[in-house]
Amino acid sequence: MPIIQLRSVKKDYFLGKVIVPAVKGISFSIERGDFVSIAGPSGSGKSTILNMIGLIDTPTSGEVIIDGKNTKGLSDQELTRFRHEVLGFIFQSFNLIPVLNVWENIEFPLLLGKTRVPKNEWKSWIDFLIGEVGLGDWRAHKPNELSGGQRQRVAIARALVTKPSIVLADEPTANLDSATGEQIIDLMKKINREIQTTFIFSTHDAKIVNIADHIIRLRDGTIIENRRNGEDVAEEGAVDTPVED
């Protein structure tokens, strides 16, 4: 079963009494372990789709199925718990906590609730991630003592610390210079290969698009290209795949 399925998903926003369709009835699937680029110009709907996959926003109609679970009708509490257990987030603005050092920023999501990481393994897992992102000599430093690229490395480790099935990244290289951005992309691709975490990007960055396994291009809220490993993928509508309600 795909790790993510969108089935006939629509999202409308209201500007006064005017309905603005942001996403217009799209369907697609993402396989476990993929490195996915959702690309398109501003206003194409890519951030809206990322927010719906991230359970930050809900569709006007249609279904979002994540890790076999239909998220339609879940309560706010259930959505929060599911988001914490299954999803990790990387933001273009890093969103680190200024008063915490590198190690503490990475640890923080583990303190928020139940995770897949037993408490007696926290230290070794955080130390492993710090090594993976190349910040072993910076673990005691606070965000204002780090470069932009280092801050994004902390954000990547923090997104992975709960061992999520899926990491969502919204323009993760937007605030970085091109050389640092390439290093960050290469790092995420390395982690994708080694840990098999599914990465999904909303991006304008051609480098991310070029190395993605799966590319979904949008225009005006519709899919204009859906290719996986160089081959076209037919859009999937309401298919007869059993899911957990």
Salt bridges, closest charged atoms under 4 A:
ASP34 OD2 - HIS214 ND1 3.83
ASP34 OD2 - ARG228 NE 2.67
ASP57 OD1 - LYS11 NZ 3.12
GLU63 OE1 - ARG7 NH1 3.66
ASP67 OD1 - ARG32 NH2 2.71
ASP67 OD2 - ARG116 NH2 3.94
ASP127 OD2 - LYS123 NZ 2.89
ASP127 OD1 - ARG139 NH1 2.82
GLU132 OE1 - LYS190 NZ 3.10
GLU145 OE1 - HIS141 ND1 3.64
GLU171 OE2 - HIS204 ND1 2.58
ASP186 OD1 - LYS207 NZ 3.19
GLU194 OE1 - LYS190 NZ 3.46
ASP213 OD1 - LYS189 NZ 3.21
GLU225 OE1 - ARG217 NE 2.59
GLU225 OE2 - ARG227 NE 3.78
ASP232 OD1 - ARG227 NH1 2.78
GLU244 OE2 - LYS69 NZ 3.39
